[in-house]
Amino acid sequence: MRDEWGRGRVSGLEDLKMILKTTTIWASFIPLAILNGVFREKCLVPLLGQHLALPLSGISGSILFFLLTYRTLPWLGPLRRT
């Protein structure tokens, strides 16, 4: 039996696995953001002041998020075309 996208029953399990993997990756952004904020407040603000620390923290957070995403993409596996 196929669904409206032409996929079989196995795809439901594959979809659930993909949802769990992407949720795990998304949830890992939370501690990363907290660590970035702690680094900003403990290291950057005392050294550079709030005026420079905030944009630098934004840049470093963006880089961390990119690296996390880049490193976890192979774990997701190949994307299917529907």
PyMOL Python script that loads the backbone (N, CA, C, O; Angstrom):
from pymol import cmd

cmd.read_pdbstr("""\
ATOM      1  N   MET A   1       0.841  -1.188   0.000  1.00  0.00           N
ATOM      2  CA  MET A   1       0.000   0.000   0.000  1.00  0.00           C
ATOM      3  C   MET A   1       0.885   1.250   0.000  1.00  0.00           C
ATOM      4  O   MET A   1       1.883   1.321   0.717  1.00  0.00           O
ATOM      5  N   ARG A   2       0.506   2.211  -0.802  1.00  0.00           N
ATOM      6  CA  ARG A   2       1.286   3.440  -0.947  1.00  0.00           C
ATOM      7  C   ARG A   2       0.492   4.625  -0.405  1.00  0.00           C
ATOM      8  O   ARG A   2      -0.739   4.632  -0.416  1.00  0.00           O
ATOM      9  N   ASP A   3       1.238   5.630   0.072  1.00  0.00           N
ATOM     10  CA  ASP A   3       0.569   6.851   0.521  1.00  0.00           C
ATOM     11  C   ASP A   3       0.425   7.812  -0.656  1.00  0.00           C
ATOM     12  O   ASP A   3       0.744   7.454  -1.790  1.00  0.00           O
ATOM     13  N   GLU A   4      -0.049   9.021  -0.397  1.00  0.00           N
ATOM     14  CA  GLU A   4      -0.304   9.974  -1.490  1.00  0.00           C
ATOM     15  C   GLU A   4       0.958  10.441  -2.204  1.00  0.00           C
ATOM     16  O   GLU A   4       0.876  11.025  -3.285  1.00  0.00           O
ATOM     17  N   TRP A   5       2.144  10.186  -1.602  1.00  0.00           N
ATOM     18  CA  TRP A   5       3.394  10.565  -2.248  1.00  0.00           C
ATOM     19  C   TRP A   5       4.062   9.381  -2.925  1.00  0.00           C
ATOM     20  O   TRP A   5       5.183   9.501  -3.421  1.00  0.00           O
ATOM     21  N   GLY A   6       3.385   8.238  -2.952  1.00  0.00           N
ATOM     22  CA  GLY A   6       3.924   7.072  -3.620  1.00  0.00           C
ATOM     23  C   GLY A   6       4.925   6.290  -2.794  1.00  0.00           C
ATOM     24  O   GLY A   6       5.662   5.464  -3.333  1.00  0.00           O
ATOM     25  N   ARG A   7       4.962   6.538  -1.494  1.00  0.00           N
ATOM     26  CA  ARG A   7       5.901   5.831  -0.631  1.00  0.00           C
ATOM     27  C   ARG A   7       5.190   4.661   0.045  1.00  0.00           C
ATOM     28  O   ARG A   7       3.978   4.688   0.261  1.00  0.00           O
ATOM     29  N   GLY A   8       5.970   3.640   0.371  1.00  0.00           N
ATOM     30  CA  GLY A   8       5.426   2.471   1.049  1.00  0.00           C
ATOM     31  C   GLY A   8       5.368   2.675   2.548  1.00  0.00           C
ATOM     32  O   GLY A   8       5.638   3.768   3.046  1.00  0.00           O
ATOM     33  N   ARG A   9       5.016   1.621   3.266  1.00  0.00           N
ATOM     34  CA  ARG A   9       4.864   1.693   4.717  1.00  0.00           C
ATOM     35  C   ARG A   9       6.179   1.986   5.419  1.00  0.00           C
ATOM     36  O   ARG A   9       6.181   2.633   6.466  1.00  0.00           O
ATOM     37  N   VAL A  10       7.282   1.532   4.876  1.00  0.00           N
ATOM     38  CA  VAL A  10       8.592   1.741   5.494  1.00  0.00           C
ATOM     39  C   VAL A  10       8.891   3.225   5.652  1.00  0.00           C
ATOM     40  O   VAL A  10       9.582   3.621   6.591  1.00  0.00           O
ATOM     41  N   SER A  11       8.382   4.042   4.752  1.00  0.00           N
ATOM     42  CA  SER A  11       8.699   5.467   4.792  1.00  0.00           C
ATOM     43  C   SER A  11       8.201   6.122   6.077  1.00  0.00           C
ATOM     44  O   SER A  11       8.785   7.110   6.524  1.00  0.00           O
ATOM     45  N   GLY A  12       7.143   5.599   6.678  1.00  0.00           N
ATOM     46  CA  GLY A  12       6.673   6.156   7.941  1.00  0.00           C
ATOM     47  C   GLY A  12       7.721   6.027   9.025  1.00  0.00           C
ATOM     48  O   GLY A  12       7.936   6.962   9.796  1.00  0.00           O
ATOM     49  N   LEU A  13       8.375   4.878   9.094  1.00  0.00           N
ATOM     50  CA  LEU A  13       9.452   4.670  10.051  1.00  0.00           C
ATOM     51  C   LEU A  13      10.652   5.541   9.707  1.00  0.00           C
ATOM     52  O   LEU A  13      11.289   6.104  10.598  1.00  0.00           O
ATOM     53  N   GLU A  14      10.960   5.652   8.439  1.00  0.00           N
ATOM     54  CA  GLU A  14      12.067   6.518   8.007  1.00  0.00           C
ATOM     55  C   GLU A  14      11.776   7.972   8.351  1.00  0.00           C
ATOM     56  O   GLU A  14      12.665   8.706   8.782  1.00  0.00           O
ATOM     57  N   ASP A  15      10.521   8.384   8.159  1.00  0.00           N
ATOM     58  CA  ASP A  15      10.141   9.752   8.509  1.00  0.00           C
ATOM     59  C   ASP A  15      10.296   9.997  10.004  1.00  0.00           C
ATOM     60  O   ASP A  15      10.773  11.056  10.413  1.00  0.00           O
ATOM     61  N   LEU A  16       9.896   9.023  10.823  1.00  0.00           N
ATOM     62  CA  LEU A  16      10.025   9.163  12.268  1.00  0.00           C
ATOM     63  C   LEU A  16      11.493   9.272  12.672  1.00  0.00           C
ATOM     64  O   LEU A  16      11.847  10.085  13.525  1.00  0.00           O
ATOM     65  N   LYS A  17      12.351   8.448  12.054  1.00  0.00           N
ATOM     66  CA  LYS A  17      13.789   8.530  12.339  1.00  0.00           C
ATOM     67  C   LYS A  17      14.343   9.902  11.975  1.00  0.00           C
ATOM     68  O   LYS A  17      15.138  10.477  12.718  1.00  0.00           O
ATOM     69  N   MET A  18      13.918  10.422  10.826  1.00  0.00           N
ATOM     70  CA  MET A  18      14.396  11.735  10.398  1.00  0.00           C
ATOM     71  C   MET A  18      13.926  12.822  11.358  1.00  0.00           C
ATOM     72  O   MET A  18      14.689  13.728  11.692  1.00  0.00           O
ATOM     73  N   ILE A  19      12.681  12.737  11.802  1.00  0.00           N
ATOM     74  CA  ILE A  19      12.155  13.722  12.764  1.00  0.00           C
ATOM     75  C   ILE A  19      12.947  13.664  14.057  1.00  0.00           C
ATOM     76  O   ILE A  19      13.299  14.707  14.608  1.00  0.00           O
ATOM     77  N   LEU A  20      13.237  12.467  14.553  1.00  0.00           N
ATOM     78  CA  LEU A  20      14.011  12.336  15.790  1.00  0.00           C
ATOM     79  C   LEU A  20      15.430  12.868  15.628  1.00  0.00           C
ATOM     80  O   LEU A  20      15.955  13.523  16.529  1.00  0.00           O
ATOM     81  N   LYS A  21      16.048  12.593  14.492  1.00  0.00           N
ATOM     82  CA  LYS A  21      17.408  13.089  14.259  1.00  0.00           C
ATOM     83  C   LYS A  21      17.437  14.617  14.175  1.00  0.00           C
ATOM     84  O   LYS A  21      18.281  15.263  14.797  1.00  0.00           O
ATOM     85  N   THR A  22      16.516  15.185  13.409  1.00  0.00           N
ATOM     86  CA  THR A  22      16.520  16.643  13.264  1.00  0.00           C
ATOM     87  C   THR A  22      16.147  17.332  14.571  1.00  0.00           C
ATOM     88  O   THR A  22      16.652  18.416  14.864  1.00  0.00           O
ATOM     89  N   THR A  23      15.271  16.715  15.359  1.00  0.00           N
ATOM     90  CA  THR A  23      14.930  17.280  16.666  1.00  0.00           C
ATOM     91  C   THR A  23      16.129  17.245  17.598  1.00  0.00           C
ATOM     92  O   THR A  23      16.355  18.182  18.364  1.00  0.00           O
ATOM     93  N   THR A  24      16.898  16.166  17.532  1.00  0.00           N
ATOM     94  CA  THR A  24      18.111  16.074  18.346  1.00  0.00           C
ATOM     95  C   THR A  24      19.113  17.153  17.959  1.00  0.00           C
ATOM     96  O   THR A  24      19.708  17.794  18.825  1.00  0.00           O
ATOM     97  N   ILE A  25      19.297  17.352  16.673  1.00  0.00           N
ATOM     98  CA  ILE A  25      20.212  18.396  16.212  1.00  0.00           C
ATOM     99  C   ILE A  25      19.712  19.760  16.650  1.00  0.00           C
ATOM    100  O   ILE A  25      20.485  20.574  17.154  1.00  0.00           O
ATOM    101  N   TRP A  26      18.418  20.016  16.460  1.00  0.00           N
ATOM    102  CA  TRP A  26      17.851  21.301  16.849  1.00  0.00           C
ATOM    103  C   TRP A  26      18.012  21.530  18.352  1.00  0.00           C
ATOM    104  O   TRP A  26      18.367  22.628  18.779  1.00  0.00           O
ATOM    105  N   ALA A  27      17.749  20.491  19.156  1.00  0.00           N
ATOM    106  CA  ALA A  27      17.866  20.625  20.612  1.00  0.00           C
ATOM    107  C   ALA A  27      19.310  20.859  21.040  1.00  0.00           C
ATOM    108  O   ALA A  27      19.549  21.470  22.082  1.00  0.00           O
ATOM    109  N   SER A  28      20.265  20.388  20.265  1.00  0.00           N
ATOM    110  CA  SER A  28      21.666  20.604  20.628  1.00  0.00           C
ATOM    111  C   SER A  28      22.087  22.060  20.432  1.00  0.00           C
ATOM    112  O   SER A  28      23.138  22.469  20.926  1.00  0.00           O
ATOM    113  N   PHE A  29      21.282  22.844  19.718  1.00  0.00           N
ATOM    114  CA  PHE A  29      21.562  24.276  19.613  1.00  0.00           C
ATOM    115  C   PHE A  29      21.410  24.978  20.960  1.00  0.00           C
ATOM    116  O   PHE A  29      22.083  25.978  21.211  1.00  0.00           O
ATOM    117  N   ILE A  30      20.545  24.475  21.823  1.00  0.00           N
ATOM    118  CA  ILE A  30      20.255  25.143  23.093  1.00  0.00           C
ATOM    119  C   ILE A  30      21.488  25.207  23.992  1.00  0.00           C
ATOM    120  O   ILE A  30      21.868  26.302  24.407  1.00  0.00           O
ATOM    121  N   PRO A  31      22.137  24.065  24.315  1.00  0.00           N
ATOM    122  CA  PRO A  31      23.342  24.189  25.145  1.00  0.00           C
ATOM    123  C   PRO A  31      24.467  24.946  24.450  1.00  0.00           C
ATOM    124  O   PRO A  31      25.269  25.607  25.109  1.00  0.00           O
ATOM    125  N   LEU A  32      24.531  24.854  23.131  1.00  0.00           N
ATOM    126  CA  LEU A  32      25.542  25.596  22.387  1.00  0.00           C
ATOM    127  C   LEU A  32      25.323  27.102  22.542  1.00  0.00           C
ATOM    128  O   LEU A  32      26.279  27.853  22.733  1.00  0.00           O
ATOM    129  N   ALA A  33      24.077  27.538  22.462  1.00  0.00           N
ATOM    130  CA  ALA A  33      23.765  28.951  22.643  1.00  0.00           C
ATOM    131  C   ALA A  33      24.064  29.405  24.073  1.00  0.00           C
ATOM    132  O   ALA A  33      24.557  30.512  24.290  1.00  0.00           O
ATOM    133  N   ILE A  34      23.760  28.543  25.045  1.00  0.00           N
ATOM    134  CA  ILE A  34      24.052  28.885  26.444  1.00  0.00           C
ATOM    135  C   ILE A  34      25.555  29.026  26.652  1.00  0.00           C
ATOM    136  O   ILE A  34      26.011  29.975  27.289  1.00  0.00           O
ATOM    137  N   LEU A  35      26.325  28.080  26.112  1.00  0.00           N
ATOM    138  CA  LEU A  35      27.790  28.173  26.237  1.00  0.00           C
ATOM    139  C   LEU A  35      28.328  29.421  25.549  1.00  0.00           C
ATOM    140  O   LEU A  35      29.257  30.054  26.051  1.00  0.00           O
ATOM    141  N   ASN A  36      27.760  29.775  24.418  1.00  0.00           N
ATOM    142  CA  ASN A  36      28.174  30.991  23.729  1.00  0.00           C
ATOM    143  C   ASN A  36      27.885  32.224  24.587  1.00  0.00           C
ATOM    144  O   ASN A  36      28.703  33.142  24.650  1.00  0.00           O
ATOM    145  N   GLY A  37      26.729  32.247  25.243  1.00  0.00           N
ATOM    146  CA  GLY A  37      26.388  33.361  26.115  1.00  0.00           C
ATOM    147  C   GLY A  37      27.291  33.442  27.336  1.00  0.00           C
ATOM    148  O   GLY A  37      27.684  34.534  27.747  1.00  0.00           O
ATOM    149  N   VAL A  38      27.623  32.293  27.918  1.00  0.00           N
ATOM    150  CA  VAL A  38      28.532  32.269  29.068  1.00  0.00           C
ATOM    151  C   VAL A  38      29.907  32.769  28.646  1.00  0.00           C
ATOM    152  O   VAL A  38      30.530  33.555  29.360  1.00  0.00           O
ATOM    153  N   PHE A  39      30.381  32.319  27.489  1.00  0.00           N
ATOM    154  CA  PHE A  39      31.667  32.790  26.975  1.00  0.00           C
ATOM    155  C   PHE A  39      31.651  34.301  26.781  1.00  0.00           C
ATOM    156  O   PHE A  39      32.619  34.987  27.109  1.00  0.00           O
ATOM    157  N   ARG A  40      30.536  34.819  26.240  1.00  0.00           N
ATOM    158  CA  ARG A  40      30.425  36.261  26.030  1.00  0.00           C
ATOM    159  C   ARG A  40      30.508  37.009  27.352  1.00  0.00           C
ATOM    160  O   ARG A  40      31.279  37.959  27.491  1.00  0.00           O
ATOM    161  N   GLU A  41      29.710  36.576  28.321  1.00  0.00           N
ATOM    162  CA  GLU A  41      29.638  37.306  29.587  1.00  0.00           C
ATOM    163  C   GLU A  41      30.901  37.169  30.430  1.00  0.00           C
ATOM    164  O   GLU A  41      31.300  38.119  31.102  1.00  0.00           O
ATOM    165  N   LYS A  42      31.529  36.005  30.402  1.00  0.00           N
ATOM    166  CA  LYS A  42      32.711  35.768  31.249  1.00  0.00           C
ATOM    167  C   LYS A  42      34.014  36.219  30.594  1.00  0.00           C
ATOM    168  O   LYS A  42      34.951  36.609  31.291  1.00  0.00           O
ATOM    169  N   CYS A  43      34.084  36.173  29.282  1.00  0.00           N
ATOM    170  CA  CYS A  43      35.357  36.467  28.609  1.00  0.00           C
ATOM    171  C   CYS A  43      35.310  37.734  27.758  1.00  0.00           C
ATOM    172  O   CYS A  43      36.148  38.622  27.912  1.00  0.00           O
ATOM    173  N   LEU A  44      34.333  37.814  26.864  1.00  0.00           N
ATOM    174  CA  LEU A  44      34.328  38.914  25.906  1.00  0.00           C
ATOM    175  C   LEU A  44      33.949  40.253  26.530  1.00  0.00           C
ATOM    176  O   LEU A  44      34.595  41.264  26.254  1.00  0.00           O
ATOM    177  N   VAL A  45      32.911  40.278  27.368  1.00  0.00           N
ATOM    178  CA  VAL A  45      32.483  41.551  27.963  1.00  0.00           C
ATOM    179  C   VAL A  45      33.585  42.163  28.823  1.00  0.00           C
ATOM    180  O   VAL A  45      33.857  43.356  28.684  1.00  0.00           O
ATOM    181  N   PRO A  46      34.237  41.395  29.711  1.00  0.00           N
ATOM    182  CA  PRO A  46      35.317  42.015  30.491  1.00  0.00           C
ATOM    183  C   PRO A  46      36.479  42.518  29.625  1.00  0.00           C
ATOM    184  O   PRO A  46      37.103  43.525  29.961  1.00  0.00           O
ATOM    185  N   LEU A  47      36.771  41.840  28.532  1.00  0.00           N
ATOM    186  CA  LEU A  47      37.896  42.239  27.682  1.00  0.00           C
ATOM    187  C   LEU A  47      37.556  43.382  26.724  1.00  0.00           C
ATOM    188  O   LEU A  47      38.352  44.300  26.527  1.00  0.00           O
ATOM    189  N   LEU A  48      36.359  43.312  26.131  1.00  0.00           N
ATOM    190  CA  LEU A  48      36.034  44.229  25.038  1.00  0.00           C
ATOM    191  C   LEU A  48      34.903  45.203  25.353  1.00  0.00           C
ATOM    192  O   LEU A  48      34.723  46.195  24.646  1.00  0.00           O
ATOM    193  N   GLY A  49      34.152  44.930  26.395  1.00  0.00           N
ATOM    194  CA  GLY A  49      32.993  45.757  26.701  1.00  0.00           C
ATOM    195  C   GLY A  49      31.757  45.218  25.977  1.00  0.00           C
ATOM    196  O   GLY A  49      31.863  44.475  25.002  1.00  0.00           O
ATOM    197  N   GLN A  50      30.589  45.609  26.478  1.00  0.00           N
ATOM    198  CA  GLN A  50      29.319  45.131  25.937  1.00  0.00           C
ATOM    199  C   GLN A  50      29.130  45.517  24.471  1.00  0.00           C
ATOM    200  O   GLN A  50      28.567  44.755  23.685  1.00  0.00           O
ATOM    201  N   HIS A  51      29.609  46.709  24.116  1.00  0.00           N
ATOM    202  CA  HIS A  51      29.399  47.234  22.763  1.00  0.00           C
ATOM    203  C   HIS A  51      30.013  46.341  21.681  1.00  0.00           C
ATOM    204  O   HIS A  51      29.416  46.171  20.619  1.00  0.00           O
ATOM    205  N   LEU A  52      31.187  45.772  21.930  1.00  0.00           N
ATOM    206  CA  LEU A  52      31.837  44.884  20.960  1.00  0.00           C
ATOM    207  C   LEU A  52      31.534  43.412  21.213  1.00  0.00           C
ATOM    208  O   LEU A  52      31.506  42.610  20.279  1.00  0.00           O
ATOM    209  N   ALA A  53      31.307  43.056  22.482  1.00  0.00           N
ATOM    210  CA  ALA A  53      31.097  41.654  22.823  1.00  0.00           C
ATOM    211  C   ALA A  53      29.822  41.091  22.206  1.00  0.00           C
ATOM    212  O   ALA A  53      29.796  39.938  21.776  1.00  0.00           O
ATOM    213  N   LEU A  54      28.775  41.890  22.161  1.00  0.00           N
ATOM    214  CA  LEU A  54      27.496  41.392  21.650  1.00  0.00           C
ATOM    215  C   LEU A  54      27.554  41.008  20.169  1.00  0.00           C
ATOM    216  O   LEU A  54      27.131  39.905  19.826  1.00  0.00           O
ATOM    217  N   PRO A  55      28.058  41.867  19.277  1.00  0.00           N
ATOM    218  CA  PRO A  55      28.147  41.427  17.878  1.00  0.00           C
ATOM    219  C   PRO A  55      29.148  40.294  17.666  1.00  0.00           C
ATOM    220  O   PRO A  55      28.917  39.424  16.826  1.00  0.00           O
ATOM    221  N   LEU A  56      30.247  40.286  18.405  1.00  0.00           N
ATOM    222  CA  LEU A  56      31.198  39.177  18.277  1.00  0.00           C
ATOM    223  C   LEU A  56      30.576  37.868  18.743  1.00  0.00           C
ATOM    224  O   LEU A  56      30.840  36.811  18.171  1.00  0.00           O
ATOM    225  N   SER A  57      29.757  37.938  19.773  1.00  0.00           N
ATOM    226  CA  SER A  57      29.059  36.751  20.241  1.00  0.00           C
ATOM    227  C   SER A  57      28.060  36.259  19.202  1.00  0.00           C
ATOM    228  O   SER A  57      27.891  35.052  19.030  1.00  0.00           O
ATOM    229  N   GLY A  58      27.411  37.161  18.522  1.00  0.00           N
ATOM    230  CA  GLY A  58      26.503  36.772  17.448  1.00  0.00           C
ATOM    231  C   GLY A  58      27.229  36.071  16.318  1.00  0.00           C
ATOM    232  O   GLY A  58      26.746  35.078  15.773  1.00  0.00           O
ATOM    233  N   ILE A  59      28.390  36.596  15.972  1.00  0.00           N
ATOM    234  CA  ILE A  59      29.196  35.980  14.912  1.00  0.00           C
ATOM    235  C   ILE A  59      29.707  34.608  15.352  1.00  0.00           C
ATOM    236  O   ILE A  59      29.630  33.639  14.598  1.00  0.00           O
ATOM    237  N   SER A  60      30.230  34.535  16.582  1.00  0.00           N
ATOM    238  CA  SER A  60      30.738  33.238  17.050  1.00  0.00           C
ATOM    239  C   SER A  60      29.607  32.229  17.195  1.00  0.00           C
ATOM    240  O   SER A  60      29.804  31.048  16.909  1.00  0.00           O
ATOM    241  N   GLY A  61      28.426  32.665  17.632  1.00  0.00           N
ATOM    242  CA  GLY A  61      27.281  31.757  17.718  1.00  0.00           C
ATOM    243  C   GLY A  61      26.870  31.244  16.350  1.00  0.00           C
ATOM    244  O   GLY A  61      26.552  30.065  16.195  1.00  0.00           O
ATOM    245  N   SER A  62      26.874  32.117  15.364  1.00  0.00           N
ATOM    246  CA  SER A  62      26.531  31.706  14.002  1.00  0.00           C
ATOM    247  C   SER A  62      27.527  30.684  13.464  1.00  0.00           C
ATOM    248  O   SER A  62      27.144  29.717  12.806  1.00  0.00           O
ATOM    249  N   ILE A  63      28.795  30.906  13.748  1.00  0.00           N
ATOM    250  CA  ILE A  63      29.829  29.969  13.312  1.00  0.00           C
ATOM    251  C   ILE A  63      29.651  28.621  14.005  1.00  0.00           C
ATOM    252  O   ILE A  63      29.774  27.574  13.370  1.00  0.00           O
ATOM    253  N   LEU A  64      29.361  28.645  15.305  1.00  0.00           N
ATOM    254  CA  LEU A  64      29.141  27.394  16.035  1.00  0.00           C
ATOM    255  C   LEU A  64      27.934  26.633  15.489  1.00  0.00           C
ATOM    256  O   LEU A  64      27.991  25.414  15.320  1.00  0.00           O
ATOM    257  N   PHE A  65      26.851  27.341  15.215  1.00  0.00           N
ATOM    258  CA  PHE A  65      25.653  26.701  14.665  1.00  0.00           C
ATOM    259  C   PHE A  65      25.938  26.115  13.288  1.00  0.00           C
ATOM    260  O   PHE A  65      25.494  25.010  12.976  1.00  0.00           O
ATOM    261  N   PHE A  66      26.673  26.848  12.471  1.00  0.00           N
ATOM    262  CA  PHE A  66      27.029  26.338  11.149  1.00  0.00           C
ATOM    263  C   PHE A  66      27.869  25.073  11.266  1.00  0.00           C
ATOM    264  O   PHE A  66      27.612  24.088  10.573  1.00  0.00           O
ATOM    265  N   LEU A  67      28.883  25.096  12.148  1.00  0.00           N
ATOM    266  CA  LEU A  67      29.746  23.931  12.306  1.00  0.00           C
ATOM    267  C   LEU A  67      28.974  22.722  12.814  1.00  0.00           C
ATOM    268  O   LEU A  67      29.191  21.605  12.344  1.00  0.00           O
ATOM    269  N   LEU A  68      28.082  22.933  13.762  1.00  0.00           N
ATOM    270  CA  LEU A  68      27.262  21.839  14.266  1.00  0.00           C
ATOM    271  C   LEU A  68      26.407  21.256  13.146  1.00  0.00           C
ATOM    272  O   LEU A  68      26.322  20.038  12.991  1.00  0.00           O
ATOM    273  N   THR A  69      25.779  22.124  12.372  1.00  0.00           N
ATOM    274  CA  THR A  69      24.945  21.670  11.270  1.00  0.00           C
ATOM    275  C   THR A  69      25.783  20.928  10.236  1.00  0.00           C
ATOM    276  O   THR A  69      25.390  19.862   9.762  1.00  0.00           O
ATOM    277  N   TYR A  70      26.912  21.478   9.892  1.00  0.00           N
ATOM    278  CA  TYR A  70      27.793  20.856   8.891  1.00  0.00           C
ATOM    279  C   TYR A  70      28.263  19.476   9.347  1.00  0.00           C
ATOM    280  O   TYR A  70      28.304  18.533   8.558  1.00  0.00           O
ATOM    281  N   ARG A  71      28.614  19.369  10.621  1.00  0.00           N
ATOM    282  CA  ARG A  71      29.117  18.097  11.147  1.00  0.00           C
ATOM    283  C   ARG A  71      28.030  17.037  11.272  1.00  0.00           C
ATOM    284  O   ARG A  71      28.330  15.845  11.216  1.00  0.00           O
ATOM    285  N   THR A  72      26.781  17.443  11.441  1.00  0.00           N
ATOM    286  CA  THR A  72      25.709  16.469  11.650  1.00  0.00           C
ATOM    287  C   THR A  72      24.965  16.110  10.364  1.00  0.00           C
ATOM    288  O   THR A  72      24.175  15.167  10.366  1.00  0.00           O
ATOM    289  N   LEU A  73      25.191  16.827   9.277  1.00  0.00           N
ATOM    290  CA  LEU A  73      24.508  16.498   8.023  1.00  0.00           C
ATOM    291  C   LEU A  73      24.764  15.067   7.547  1.00  0.00           C
ATOM    292  O   LEU A  73      23.820  14.416   7.099  1.00  0.00           O
ATOM    293  N   PRO A  74      25.984  14.548   7.620  1.00  0.00           N
ATOM    294  CA  PRO A  74      26.177  13.154   7.193  1.00  0.00           C
ATOM    295  C   PRO A  74      25.365  12.158   8.034  1.00  0.00           C
ATOM    296  O   PRO A  74      24.969  11.109   7.527  1.00  0.00           O
ATOM    297  N   TRP A  75      25.117  12.470   9.293  1.00  0.00           N
ATOM    298  CA  TRP A  75      24.340  11.607  10.174  1.00  0.00           C
ATOM    299  C   TRP A  75      22.892  11.495   9.689  1.00  0.00           C
ATOM    300  O   TRP A  75      22.246  10.470   9.905  1.00  0.00           O
ATOM    301  N   LEU A  76      22.386  12.530   9.041  1.00  0.00           N
ATOM    302  CA  LEU A  76      21.009  12.491   8.550  1.00  0.00           C
ATOM    303  C   LEU A  76      20.849  11.517   7.391  1.00  0.00           C
ATOM    304  O   LEU A  76      19.770  10.961   7.187  1.00  0.00           O
ATOM    305  N   GLY A  77      21.911  11.313   6.640  1.00  0.00           N
ATOM    306  CA  GLY A  77      21.837  10.406   5.502  1.00  0.00           C
ATOM    307  C   GLY A  77      21.389  11.120   4.253  1.00  0.00           C
ATOM    308  O   GLY A  77      21.103  12.317   4.285  1.00  0.00           O
ATOM    309  N   PRO A  78      21.326  10.395   3.151  1.00  0.00           N
ATOM    310  CA  PRO A  78      20.923  11.027   1.895  1.00  0.00           C
ATOM    311  C   PRO A  78      19.439  11.419   1.914  1.00  0.00           C
ATOM    312  O   PRO A  78      18.598  10.712   2.469  1.00  0.00           O
ATOM    313  N   LEU A  79      19.156  12.529   1.311  1.00  0.00           N
ATOM    314  CA  LEU A  79      17.771  12.977   1.211  1.00  0.00           C
ATOM    315  C   LEU A  79      17.102  12.285   0.039  1.00  0.00           C
ATOM    316  O   LEU A  79      17.708  12.089  -1.015  1.00  0.00           O
ATOM    317  N   ARG A  80      15.857  11.921   0.235  1.00  0.00           N
ATOM    318  CA  ARG A  80      15.095  11.266  -0.836  1.00  0.00           C
ATOM    319  C   ARG A  80      14.376  12.308  -1.655  1.00  0.00           C
ATOM    320  O   ARG A  80      13.947  13.340  -1.139  1.00  0.00           O
ATOM    321  N   ARG A  81      14.251  12.035  -2.919  1.00  0.00           N
ATOM    322  CA  ARG A  81      13.413  12.867  -3.782  1.00  0.00           C
ATOM    323  C   ARG A  81      12.048  12.227  -3.829  1.00  0.00           C
ATOM    324  O   ARG A  81      11.910  11.018  -4.013  1.00  0.00           O
ATOM    325  N   THR A  82      11.034  13.070  -3.656  1.00  0.00           N
ATOM    326  CA  THR A  82       9.674  12.514  -3.701  1.00  0.00           C
ATOM    327  C   THR A  82       8.960  12.964  -4.945  1.00  0.00           C
ATOM    328  O   THR A  82       7.804  12.599  -5.160  1.00  0.00           O
TER     329      THR A  82
END
""", "prot")
cmd.dss("prot")
cmd.show_as("cartoon", "prot")
cmd.util.cbc("prot")
cmd.orient("prot")
